């Protein structure tokens, strides 16, 4: 799912990729904390 979320997005550096991935994971944590 992560690759699909980031697909089509251009990053200027690997650090940007890390930040985007962390933001995405943080967002998933919000949803998993409140199932259904």
ZATI-398994 format. One record per residue: residue number from 1; x, y, z of N, C-alpha, C in turn. Coordinates in steps of 0.05 Angstrom, whole numbers, plus 5000, padded with zeros to 4 digits. Layout:
<pt k="NUM" n_X="X" n_Y="Y" n_Z="Z" ca_X="X" ca_Y="Y" ca_Z="Z" c_X="X" c_Y="Y" c_Z="Z"/>
...
This chain:
<pt k="1" n_X="5017" n_Y="4976" n_Z="5000" ca_X="5000" ca_Y="5000" ca_Z="5000" c_X="5017" c_Y="5025" c_Z="5000"/>
<pt k="2" n_X="5040" n_Y="5024" n_Z="5013" ca_X="5058" ca_Y="5047" ca_Z="5015" c_X="5067" c_Y="5056" c_Z="4988"/>
<pt k="3" n_X="5076" n_Y="5037" n_Z="4971" ca_X="5085" ca_Y="5043" ca_Z="4944" c_X="5062" c_Y="5056" c_Z="4928"/>
<pt k="4" n_X="5038" n_Y="5046" n_Z="4931" ca_X="5016" ca_Y="5057" ca_Z="4916" c_X="5010" c_Y="5086" c_Z="4925"/>
<pt k="5" n_X="5014" n_Y="5091" n_Z="4951" ca_X="5009" ca_Y="5117" ca_Z="4962" c_X="5029" c_Y="5137" c_Z="4952"/>
<pt k="6" n_X="5054" n_Y="5128" n_Z="4949" ca_X="5076" ca_Y="5146" ca_Z="4940" c_X="5079" c_Y="5146" c_Z="4910"/>
<pt k="7" n_X="5065" n_Y="5129" n_Z="4896" ca_X="5069" ca_Y="5128" ca_Z="4866" c_X="5062" c_Y="5154" c_Z="4853"/>
<pt k="8" n_X="5077" n_Y="5162" n_Z="4834" ca_X="5072" ca_Y="5187" ca_Z="4819" c_X="5082" c_Y="5212" c_Z="4834"/>
<pt k="9" n_X="5095" n_Y="5207" n_Z="4857" ca_X="5106" ca_Y="5230" ca_Z="4872" c_X="5136" c_Y="5232" c_Z="4868"/>
<pt k="10" n_X="5146" n_Y="5255" n_Z="4862" ca_X="5174" ca_Y="5259" ca_Z="4858" c_X="5187" c_Y="5270" c_Z="4884"/>
<pt k="11" n_X="5209" n_Y="5258" n_Z="4892" ca_X="5223" ca_Y="5267" ca_Z="4916" c_X="5251" c_Y="5278" c_Z="4909"/>
<pt k="12" n_X="5258" n_Y="5300" n_Z="4921" ca_X="5284" ca_Y="5313" ca_Z="4915" c_X="5306" c_Y="5299" c_Z="4930"/>
<pt k="13" n_X="5300" n_Y="5284" n_Z="4951" ca_X="5320" ca_Y="5270" ca_Z="4966" c_X="5308" c_Y="5246" c_Z="4980"/>
<pt k="14" n_X="5326" n_Y="5227" n_Z="4989" ca_X="5316" ca_Y="5204" ca_Z="5004" c_X="5304" c_Y="5212" c_Z="5030"/>
<pt k="15" n_X="5313" n_Y="5235" n_Z="5041" ca_X="5302" ca_Y="5244" ca_Z="5066" c_X="5272" c_Y="5251" c_Z="5063"/>
<pt k="16" n_X="5265" n_Y="5262" n_Z="5039" ca_X="5237" ca_Y="5268" ca_Z="5034" c_X="5220" c_Y="5243" c_Z="5033"/>
<pt k="17" n_X="5232" n_Y="5221" n_Z="5022" ca_X="5218" ca_Y="5196" ca_Z="5021" c_X="5213" c_Y="5186" c_Z="5050"/>
<pt k="18" n_X="5233" n_Y="5188" n_Z="5067" ca_X="5231" ca_Y="5179" ca_Z="5094" c_X="5209" c_Y="5195" c_Z="5109"/>
<pt k="19" n_X="5209" n_Y="5221" n_Z="5105" ca_X="5189" ca_Y="5238" ca_Z="5118" c_X="5161" c_Y="5231" c_Z="5108"/>
<pt k="20" n_X="5158" n_Y="5227" n_Z="5082" ca_X="5132" ca_Y="5220" ca_Z="5071" c_X="5123" c_Y="5193" c_Z="5082"/>
<pt k="21" n_X="5141" n_Y="5174" n_Z="5084" ca_X="5135" ca_Y="5148" ca_Z="5095" c_X="5126" c_Y="5149" c_Z="5124"/>
<pt k="22" n_X="5141" n_Y="5166" n_Z="5139" ca_X="5134" ca_Y="5169" ca_Z="5168" c_X="5107" c_Y="5182" c_Z="5171"/>
<pt k="23" n_X="5101" n_Y="5202" n_Z="5155" ca_X="5075" ca_Y="5215" ca_Z="5156" c_X="5053" c_Y="5196" c_Z="5149"/>
<pt k="24" n_X="5058" n_Y="5179" n_Z="5129" ca_X="5038" ca_Y="5159" ca_Z="5120" c_X="5033" c_Y="5139" c_Z="5142"/>
<pt k="25" n_X="5055" n_Y="5130" n_Z="5155" ca_X="5052" ca_Y="5110" ca_Z="5176" c_X="5038" c_Y="5123" c_Z="5200"/>
<pt k="26" n_X="5044" n_Y="5148" n_Z="5206" ca_X="5030" ca_Y="5162" ca_Z="5228" c_X="5000" c_Y="5163" c_Z="5223"/>
<pt k="27" n_X="4993" n_Y="5168" n_Z="5198" ca_X="4965" ca_Y="5169" ca_Z="5190" c_X="4952" c_Y="5142" c_Z="5194"/>
<pt k="28" n_X="4966" n_Y="5120" n_Z="5187" ca_X="4955" ca_Y="5094" ca_Z="5191" c_X="4951" c_Y="5088" c_Z="5220"/>
<pt k="29" n_X="4969" n_Y="5098" n_Z="5238" ca_X="4966" ca_Y="5093" ca_Z="5266" c_X="4940" c_Y="5105" c_Z="5276"/>
<pt k="30" n_X="4932" n_Y="5128" n_Z="5266" ca_X="4908" ca_Y="5141" ca_Z="5274" c_X="4884" c_Y="5123" c_Z="5268"/>
<pt k="31" n_X="4884" n_Y="5112" n_Z="5244" ca_X="4862" ca_Y="5095" ca_Z="5236" c_X="4861" c_Y="5069" c_Z="5252"/>
<pt k="32" n_X="4885" n_Y="5057" n_Z="5256" ca_X="4886" ca_Y="5031" ca_Z="5270" c_X="4878" c_Y="5034" c_Z="5300"/>
<pt k="33" n_X="4881" n_Y="5058" n_Z="5310" ca_X="4874" ca_Y="5064" ca_Z="5338" c_X="4844" c_Y="5066" c_Z="5341"/>
<pt k="34" n_X="4830" n_Y="5070" n_Z="5318" ca_X="4801" ca_Y="5073" ca_Z="5319" c_X="4788" c_Y="5055" c_Z="5297"/>
<pt k="35" n_X="4789" n_Y="5028" n_Z="5301" ca_X="4779" ca_Y="5010" ca_Z="5281" c_X="4749" c_Y="5013" c_Z="5277"/>
<pt k="36" n_X="4741" n_Y="5009" n_Z="5252" ca_X="4712" ca_Y="5010" ca_Z="5245" c_X="4701" c_Y="5038" c_Z="5248"/>
